[in-house]
Amino acid sequence: MAAPAWETPSTRLCAWYGGFYGELISPLLRTLPYFLKESGYKNPTDNADCNLQYWREPGVSFFEYVGSNPLLTADFNDAMESNSRGNLTDWVDVYPTKNLLEGARPGRPLVVDVGGGKGHDLVKFHVRHLEIPAGSLVLQDLPIILKGADVNPVITV
C-alpha cells in the first residue's frame, strides 16, 4: 500500500517549516499577544491594521508582504499546495464534478479557481476529466502570487 500524500517526502512540505513558518507564521504568533493587548483585544476590522502590520510594516497587506520576497512567495505557494495534497479526500472525490460538465458551454470557462495559487485543485479536476477543452479551467490569483509560478499549460491564468 502506498504511503499517504502527507507522509511522502516533499520539498513542498519543507516550505511549511522553512520560509513560510520560520519567516512568517512564527514571528506573527510571537507578536500576536502584544498586538492584541495594545488593540484592546478587539477583532481587527481593517486588514491594513492587523498583527502583520504591527510586526512588520504599516500599510503593507499580507500578500504584498509575501509577494515582495521571491523565496517567501515560493514557500507560500508550496505550503498551500502541500496543504491541498495533504487533504485526506480530494474535492473531486467529494463533489459530483460530472454535474459541472453537464452545464458546460463551449468556449466558456467551466471551473474558475479564485485564489488558487498554482492551480493544484484545477489539475485535480483536469486529471478526472481529461476530455474538457482548452480554456475550460481558469486560475485567478494576485499577480504577486502568480509571479514565477509554474502553472499547468491546460490552465488559463
Beta strands, then each sheet from edge to edge (+ up, - down):
strand 1: 111-114
strand 2: 137-140
strand 3: 155-156
sheet 1: 1+ 2+ 3+
end
